[in-house]
Structures are given as structure tokens and as C-alpha cells.
């Protein structure tokens, strides 16, 4: 279930460096004055950010900060397009336009922008169609009636799933859709506790199989935790929140502070390591690591001989397997049930539907080890699948080996 996508020409996802998206605001109403530019100075803003490591510039002309005044389409157009032209003439990176209006998006994409950042989550019914017509990328932020009005991941994930489906049905390329959970106090009810919970639970967004964009820069939840009302004072907290977002799976970081975030992002990505994947098999999650359980068992004072038995019963895992046949999926489920666990298989597996090519295994480590013994005795490709499952169960230092482009930070395209 490797996540892979495209933001314009830029490849984003699990196997690529975390990408930096620099923010340029053309709205004097923006909550952070340090990000506000005039159309004349927008190019110099963009060039500085690119020099600092930004691979995407996100430019917007309408503030969505709480209490911001209504900005007409004419004013948005007057603010945006002179600046967009200056930016496009001076930098050779991807340019995203932050707008909720399909008419503005149409013009921006016609003039060279490669992505639309829609914080309304397709509130304009024509937005997805316009993006599709230009074969552009689309960043969807979780929203229902107003931008950022969803409080919890239990509502954010299904809303984003529905918006992704709408976009695809309208012709947007699956590979060119990115998602943003909408961290920030967009509405009064969304207090800092909700934002912290979203930040902590960002891994759940992986279920949507789209690159995740983290937009936490200098936001109010940082001010609330640190008692800092002025966004200008929130840089250190902003860096910390950004690193947490990356460790929890963000593929793109939208920031006002490109240079100072760059190194924090690299460390966070290095610490989260690469995917625990081998061929067709990926470890999705684990509860109760071997190291943690061994320490707990020592604290309990169990007999030393019981360690190897008990920690395997206490370590619960979820493992995805893809690229298999329906018959192999059914055998995996049957053998996992016999081992005391379970497996989810597609509805079409019993009909031998070729698209039923995956399964998710659930169980304790002890149950999965019993499964592996059974699979090694089976026909088809099941013995090799057993070997791939075994390889993702073991963590070693190679998981943290830096890819060449991650270590250098120099490769931008491709």
C-alpha cells in the first residue's frame, strides 16, 4: 500500500523526500503578517523560498482566517494574477494556487499553475471538473460546510474519502490528488485539543492512499499550548509540530519558514524510517512492540522462560498483502482463522474475481508465526508470501538507511 502521487511534475509519497511548500499570502487579512506579500514583491518571496529549499510555492489572495472579511472574486483576481505572473516568470518550481473558486482556478491553471489548493473541499461544484480539464493536481482540505469545520479524524477521513471519489468521478487523475486534514482553528469550536488529536492521529489518513499535506505553520493551537498570541513568536513550536507531522506520515509540509523547517523535516523523516515492506507485503501497524513488552514482563516478574511465549501473544499486528490471487487470499484467511486470528479479503474472492488481489491479516505475532508455518507448506506463491511476511516482521537498521535524494535534499523532480 505504498502511497505515491504527483504535485505537478513533482513526485510525492512514501519513497520520496518530504517536499517543502512555501506560503505566499497576498491578503493583508492573513493571520501571520510575515507571510504577506504585494504582487510586486511576490517574485522575490518565491525566489528566496526556492533558494531555501522549497519545491512548491503556494500562493493565495483570500484569507480564510476566522473573522476575515468577504473578498469578492474581482478583488481576488486583482490581487492574484499580477503576483502569479511574476512568480511564474522567476522560479522553476511547481506553483499551487489557494482558491475556492473554480473560475479563479481555471485562469490560474491556464497561466501555468500546476495545482489547486481547495480548502473548501470542492464546495464549488465546478472545481473538480476544471482541475480535470487542465490535468492538474488537486489538494483537498477536509471541510463540510465551511473550511476546516470538521473536528475529529472520525469525520475527517470519510469526508476526504467522499471528496476524493467526487474528484475522480469528475475526471481528476487519481495520482494527482493530495489530502490535508485541516489542522487549525477554522471555527471557534475547534480548540487546540482537536488539533493536537489530529496531529497525533495523522497515520490514520494512510487509509485513503493519498499523499498527506501538513499545514501547521504558526497556527493557533501552537499559540494556545505555548501561550503565545502573536504568530510571529510561534516559530519554535511550529518547527516541533512540523517534525511531529512528518514523523506521523506527512509527505508535503506547507510552511511560512522554509529554511528553518528543512533540517527538522529531514531528521523526522529519517527517524520514521522507510516502509516495512517486502515485495507484496506491508506491515500496516503494530501494538505492543517486542522491546516494550519485554520490559513490561520484566516489571511483572514473569519466569524468564515465559518471555518468548508471552510477548508474541501480546504483540498484535495488521499486515497488508497485495498482488495475490483470489485463491491465495482465501487460503490466507482460512489458515489465519485456524491459527486463531483473522484476515479481511475482497468480496469477489469467492467468485475468483481477478481484482480480489489483496488481503489484510490481523492477529498476534504468535498467530502470524503459525500462519507462516502453514503457508510454507501450501502451493501457488504462498511460500514466498510467507517469506515476505517474515521479512517485514523484523526491524533492523536498514529501515533507516537514507535514500540518496533524501540525504542530499538536492533531487527535486522525478
For each residue, the residues with C-beta under 8 A, 3 or more apart:
1: 206 209 282 284 320 322
2: 13 14 15 275 277 282
3: 13 14 206 209 210 211 212 251
4: 11 12 13 14 15 175 211
5: 11 12 13 137 175 176 177 178 210 211 251
6: 9 10 11 12 137 173 175 176
7: 10 12 19 56 94 96 114 115 137 139 176 178 211 252
8: 56 94 95 114 115 136 137
9: 6 94 114 413
10: 6 7 19 55 56 94 412 413
11: 4 5 6 16 413 414
12: 4 5 6 7 16 19 178 211 251 252
13: 2 3 4 5 16 211 251
14: 2 3 4 251 274 275
15: 2 4 274 275 403
16: 11 12 13 19 251 405
17: 266 269 403 405 406 409 411
18: 246 250 251 252 253 265 266 268 269
19: 7 10 12 16 55 56 251 252 253
20: 53 54 55 56 252 253 255 258 261 262 265
21: 54 55 56 57 58 96 213 252 253 254 255
22: 45 46 49 50 52 54 56 57 58 255 256 258
23: 35 58 60 217 254 255 256
24: 35 37 42 45 46 49 57 58 59 60 83 87
25: 30 32 35 36 37 59 60 61 63
26: 36 37 38 39 42 59 60 61 79 80 83
27: 30 36 60 61 62 63 68 71 79
28: 36
29: 63 65 68 69 71
30: 25 27 33 35 36 63 65
31: 63 65 218 220 231
32: 25 35 36 217 218 231 232 256
33: 30 36 231 232
34: 231 232 256
35: 23 24 25 30 32 256
36: 25 26 27 28 30 32 33
37: 24 25 26 41 42 45 83
38: 26 41 42 83
39: 26 42 79 82 83 86
40: 82 86
41: 37 38 44 45
42: 24 26 37 38 39 45 46 59 83 84 86 87
43: 46 47 83 86 87 89 90 91
44: 41 47 48
45: 22 24 37 41 42 48 49
46: 22 24 42 43 49 50 54 57 59 87 90 91
47: 43 44 50 51 90 91
48: 44 45 51 52
49: 22 24 45 46 52 53 54 57 258
50: 22 46 47 53 54 55 57 91 93
51: 47 48
52: 22 48 49 258 259 262
53: 20 49 50 258 259 262 409
54: 20 21 22 46 49 50 57 93 258
55: 10 19 20 21 50 93 94 412
56: 7 8 10 19 20 21 22 93 94 95 96 115 252
57: 21 22 24 46 49 50 54 87 91 93 94 95 96
58: 21 22 23 24 95 96 97 98 117 254
59: 24 25 26 42 46 80 83 84 87 95 96 97 98
60: 23 24 25 26 27 63 80 97 98 99 117
61: 25 26 27 71 75 76 79 80 83 98 99
62: 27 68 71 76 98 99 100
63: 25 27 29 30 31 60 68 71
64: 68 119 147 148 186
65: 29 30 31 68
66: 185 186 187 188
67:
68: 27 29 62 63 64 65 71
69: 29
70:
71: 27 29 61 62 63 68 75 76
72: 75 76
73: 76 77 101 103 104
74: 77 78
75: 61 71 72 78 79
76: 61 62 71 72 73 79 80 99 101 104
77: 73 74 80 81 104 107
78: 74 75 81 82
79: 26 27 39 61 75 76 82 83
80: 26 59 60 61 76 77 83 84 97 99 104 108
81: 77 78 84 85 107 108 111
82: 39 40 78 79 85 86
83: 24 26 37 38 39 42 43 59 61 79 80 86 87
84: 42 59 80 81 87 88 95 97 108 111 112 113
85: 81 82 88 89 111
86: 39 40 42 43 82 83 89 90
87: 24 42 43 46 57 59 83 84 90 91 95
88: 84 85 91 95 111 112 113
89: 43 85 86
90: 43 46 47 86 87
91: 43 46 47 50 57 87 88 95
92:
93: 50 54 55 56 57 412
94: 7 8 9 10 55 56 57 114 115 137
95: 8 56 57 58 59 84 87 88 91 112 113 114 115
96: 7 21 56 57 58 59 113 114 115 116 117 137 139
97: 58 59 60 80 84 104 105 108 109 113 115 116 117
98: 58 59 60 61 62 117 119
99: 60 61 62 76 80 104 105 108 116 117 118
100: 62 118 119 120 123 124 127 147
101: 73 76 104 105 124 127
102: 105 106 124 125 126 127 129 130
103: 73 106 107 126
104: 73 76 77 80 97 99 101 107 108
105: 97 99 101 102 108 109 116 118 127 130 131
106: 102 103 109 110 130 133 134
107: 77 81 103 104 110 111
108: 80 81 84 97 99 104 105 111 113 116
109: 97 105 106 112 113 114 116 130 131 134 136
110: 106 107 134
111: 81 84 85 88 107 108
112: 84 88 95 109
113: 84 88 95 96 97 108 109 116 136
114: 7 8 9 94 95 96 109 136 137
115: 7 8 56 94 95 96 97 136 137 138 139 178
116: 96 97 99 105 108 109 113 127 130 131 136 137 138 139
117: 58 60 96 97 98 99 139 141
118: 99 100 105 121 122 123 124 127 138 139 140 141
119: 64 98 100 141 143 147 148 180 182
120: 100 123 124 141 143 146 147
121: 118 140 141 142 143 144 147 159 160 163
122: 118 125 127 128 140 163 166 167
123: 100 118 120 127 143
124: 100 101 102 118 120 127
125: 102 122
126: 102 103 129 130
127: 100 101 102 105 116 118 122 123 124 130 131 138
128: 122 131 132 138 166 167 169 170 171 172
129: 102 126 132 133 170 171
130: 102 105 106 109 116 126 127 133 134
131: 105 109 116 127 128 134 136 137 138 167 170 172
132: 128 129 135 167 170 171 172 173
133: 106 129 130 171
134: 106 109 110 130 131
135: 132 173 176
136: 8 109 113 114 115 116 131 176
137: 5 6 7 8 94 96 114 115 116 131 176 177 178
138: 115 116 118 127 128 131 167 172 176 177 178
139: 7 96 115 116 117 118 177 178 179 180 213
140: 118 121 122 160 163 164 167 177 178 179 180
141: 117 118 119 120 121 147 148 179 180 181 182 215
142: 121 148 150 156 159 160 163 179 180 181 182
143: 119 120 121 123 146 147 148 149 150 159 182 186
144: 121 149 150 155 159
145: 149
146: 120 143 149 186 187
147: 64 100 119 120 121 141 143 182 186
148: 64 119 141 142 143 182 184 186 187 190
149: 143 144 145 146 186 187 190
150: 142 143 144 155 156 159 182
151: 155 189 190 194
152: 155 156 194 197 198
153: 156 157 181 197 198 201 204 205
154: 157 158
155: 144 150 151 152 158 159
156: 142 150 152 153 159 160 181 182 198
157: 153 154 160 161 204 205 207 208
158: 154 155 161 162
159: 121 142 143 144 150 155 156 162 163
160: 121 140 142 156 157 163 164 179 181 205 208 210
161: 157 158 164 165 208
162: 158 159 165 166
163: 121 122 140 142 159 160 166 167
164: 140 160 161 167 168 177 179 208 210
165: 161 162 168 169
166: 122 128 162 163 169 170
167: 122 128 131 132 138 140 163 164 170 172 177
168: 164 165 171 172 174 177
169: 128 165 166
170: 128 129 131 132 166 167
171: 128 129 132 133 168
172: 128 131 132 138 167 168 176 177
173: 6 132 135 176 177
174: 168 177
175: 4 5 6
176: 5 6 7 135 136 137 138 172 173
177: 5 137 138 139 140 164 167 168 172 173 174 210
178: 5 7 12 115 137 138 139 140 210 211 212 213 251 252
179: 139 140 141 142 160 164 205 208 210 211 212 213
180: 119 139 140 141 142 212 213 214 215 254
181: 141 142 153 156 160 198 202 205 212
182: 119 141 142 143 147 148 150 156 186 198
183: 195 198 199 214 215 216 219 221
184: 148 190 195 215 216 219 220 221
185: 66 188 190 191 192 195 219 220 221
186: 64 66 143 146 147 148 149 182 190
187: 66 146 148 149 190
188: 66 185
189: 151
190: 148 149 151 184 185 186 187 194 195
191: 185 194 195 221 224
192: 185 195 196 220 221 224 225
193: 196 197
194: 151 152 190 191 197 198
195: 183 184 185 190 191 192 198 199 219 220 221
196: 192 193 199 200 221 225
197: 152 153 193 194 200 201
198: 152 153 156 181 182 183 194 195 201 202
199: 183 195 196 202 216 241 244 245 248
200: 196 197 244 248
201: 153 197 198 204 248
202: 181 198 199 205 212 214 245 248 249 250
203: 206 248 249 285
204: 153 157 201 207
205: 153 157 160 179 181 202 208 210 212 249
206: 1 3 203 209 212 249 284
207: 157 204
208: 157 160 161 164 179 205
209: 1 3 206
210: 3 5 160 164 177 178 179 205
211: 3 4 5 7 12 13 178 179 251 252
212: 3 178 179 180 181 202 205 206 249 250 251 252
213: 21 139 178 179 180 250 251 252 253 254
214: 180 183 202 242 245 246 250 252 253 254
215: 141 180 183 184 219 254
216: 183 184 199 219 221 222 238 241 242 245
217: 23 32 238 242 254 255 256 257 261
218: 31 32 222 231 232 234 235 238 256 257
219: 183 184 185 195 215 216 222 223 231 234 238 241
220: 31 184 185 192 195 223 224
221: 183 184 185 191 192 195 196 216 224 225 241
222: 216 218 219 225 226 228 234 237 238 241
223: 219 220 226 227 228 229 230 231 233 234 237
224: 191 192 220 221 227
225: 192 196 221 222 237
226: 222 223 234 237
227: 223 224
228: 222 223 233 234 237
229: 223 233
230: 223 233 234
231: 31 32 33 34 218 219 223 234
232: 32 33 34 218 235
233: 223 228 229 230
234: 218 219 222 223 226 228 230 231 237 238
235: 218 232 238 239 257 260
236: 239 240
237: 222 223 225 226 228 234 240 241
238: 216 217 218 219 222 234 235 241 242 255 256 257 261
239: 235 236 242 243 257 260 261 264
240: 236 237 243 244 264
241: 199 216 219 221 222 237 238 244 245
242: 214 216 217 238 239 245 246 253 255 261 264 265 268
243: 239 240 246 247 264 265 267 268
244: 199 200 240 241 247 248 268
245: 199 202 214 216 241 242 248 249 250 253
246: 18 214 242 243 249 250 253 264 265 268 269 272
247: 243 244 268 269 271 272
248: 199 200 201 202 203 244 245 272
249: 202 203 205 206 212 245 246 272
250: 18 202 212 213 214 245 246 253
251: 3 5 12 13 14 16 18 19 178 211 212 213
252: 7 12 18 19 20 21 56 178 211 212 213 214
253: 18 19 20 21 213 214 242 245 246 250 261 265
254: 21 23 58 180 213 214 215 217
255: 20 21 22 23 217 238 242 258 261
256: 22 23 32 34 35 217 218 238
257: 217 218 235 238 239 260 261
258: 20 22 49 52 53 54 255 261 262
259: 52 53 262
260: 235 239 257 263 264
261: 20 217 238 239 242 253 255 257 258 264 265
262: 20 52 53 258 259 265 266 409
263: 260 266 267
264: 239 240 242 243 246 260 261 267 268
265: 18 20 242 243 246 253 261 262 268 269
266: 17 18 262 263 269 270 406 409
267: 243 263 264 270 271
268: 18 242 243 244 246 247 264 265 271 272
269: 17 18 246 247 265 266 272 406
270: 266 267 273 400 402 406
271: 247 267 268 400
272: 246 247 248 249 268 269
273: 270 276 399 400
274: 14 15 277 399 400 401 403
275: 2 14 15 282
276: 273 282 283 392 395 399
277: 2 274 281 282 283 392
278: 281 387 388 389 391 392
279: 323 384 385 388
280: 321 322 323 324 385 388
281: 277 278 319 320 321 385 388 389 391 392
282: 1 2 275 276 277 319 320 321 322 392
283: 276 277 286 317 318 319 392 393
284: 1 206 317 318 319 320 360
285: 203 317 318
286: 283 289 315 316 317 318
287: 315 316 317
288: 292 293 311 314 315 316
289: 286 292 293 315
290: 293 294 311 315 365
291: 294 295
292: 288 289 295 296
293: 288 289 290 296 297 310 311 314 315
294: 290 291 297 298 307 311
295: 291 292 298 299
296: 292 293 299 300 314
297: 293 294 300 302 306 307 310 311
298: 294 295 301 302
299: 295 296
300: 296 297
301: 298
302: 297 298 306 307 310
303: 306
304: 307
305: 308 309
306: 297 302 303 309 310
307: 294 297 302 304 310 311
308: 305 311 312
309: 305 306 312 313 366
310: 293 297 302 306 307 313 314
311: 288 290 293 294 297 307 308 314 315 365
312: 308 309 315 364 365 366 369
313: 309 310 364 365 366
314: 288 293 296 310 311 364
315: 286 287 288 289 290 293 311 312 364 365
316: 286 287 288 362 363 364 365
317: 283 284 285 286 287 361 362 363 364 365 368 393
318: 283 284 285 286 360 361 362
319: 281 282 283 284 360 361 368 389 392
320: 1 281 282 284 358 359 360 361
321: 280 281 282 324 329 332 358 359 360 361 385 388 389
322: 1 280 282 357 358
323: 279 280 357 358
324: 280 321 328 329 332 357 358 359 381 385
325: 328 329 354 357 380 381
326: 329 330 345 346 348 349 350 351 352 353 354 356 357
327: 330 331 352 380
328: 324 325 331 332 380 381 382 385
329: 321 324 325 326 332 333 343 345 346 349 356 357 358 359
330: 326 327 333 334 345 349 350
331: 327 328 334 335 375 378 380 382
332: 321 324 328 329 335 336 343 345 359 361 371 375 382 385
333: 329 330 336 337 342 343 344 345 349 359
334: 330 331 337 338
335: 331 332 338 339 371 374 375 378
336: 332 333 339 341 342 343 361 362 363 367 368 371
337: 333 334 340 341 342 343
338: 334 335 374
339: 335 336 363 367 368 370 371 374
340: 337 363 364 367 370
341: 336 337 361 362 363 364 367 368 371
342: 333 336 337 361 362 363
343: 329 332 333 336 337 359 360 361 362
344: 333 359 360 362
345: 326 329 330 332 333 349 356 358 359
346: 326 329 349 353 355 356 357 358 359
347: 350 356
348: 326 351 352 353 355 356
349: 326 329 330 333 345 346 352 353 356
350: 326 330 347
351: 326 348 356
352: 326 327 348 349 356
353: 326 346 348 349 356
354: 325 326 357
355: 346 348
356: 326 329 345 346 347 348 349 351 352 353
357: 322 323 324 325 326 329 346 354
358: 320 321 322 323 324 329 345 346
359: 320 321 324 329 332 333 343 344 345 346
360: 284 318 319 320 321 343 344
361: 317 318 319 320 321 332 336 341 342 343 368 371 389
362: 316 317 318 336 341 342 343 344
363: 316 317 336 339 340 341 342 367 368 371
364: 312 313 314 315 316 317 340 341 367 368
365: 290 311 312 313 315 316 317 368 369 393
366: 309 312 313 369 370
367: 336 339 340 341 363 364 370 371
368: 317 319 336 339 341 361 363 364 365 371 372 389 393
369: 312 365 366 372 373
370: 339 340 366 367 373 374
371: 332 335 336 339 341 361 363 367 368 374 375 386 389
372: 368 369 375 376 386 389 390
373: 369 370 376 377
374: 335 338 339 370 371 377 378
375: 331 332 335 371 372 378 382 383 385 386 389
376: 372 373 382 383 386
377: 373 374 383
378: 331 335 374 375 382 383
379: 382
380: 325 327 328 331
381: 324 325 328 384 385
382: 328 331 332 375 376 378 379 385 386
383: 375 376 377 378 386 387
384: 279 381 387 388
385: 279 280 281 321 324 328 332 375 381 382 388 389
386: 371 372 375 376 382 383 389 390
387: 278 383 384 390 391
388: 278 279 280 281 321 384 385 391 392
389: 278 281 319 321 361 368 371 372 375 385 386 392 393
390: 372 386 387 393 394
391: 278 281 387 388 394
392: 276 277 278 281 282 283 319 388 389
393: 283 317 365 368 389 390
394: 390 391
395: 276 399
396: 399
397: 400 401
398: 401
399: 273 274 276 395 396
400: 270 271 273 274 397
401: 274 397 398
402: 270 406 407
403: 15 17 274 406 407
404: 407 408 411
405: 16 17 408 409 410 411
406: 17 266 269 270 402 403 409
407: 402 403 404
408: 404 405 411
409: 17 53 262 266 405 406
410: 405
411: 17 404 405 408 414
412: 10 55 93
413: 9 10 11
414: 11 411
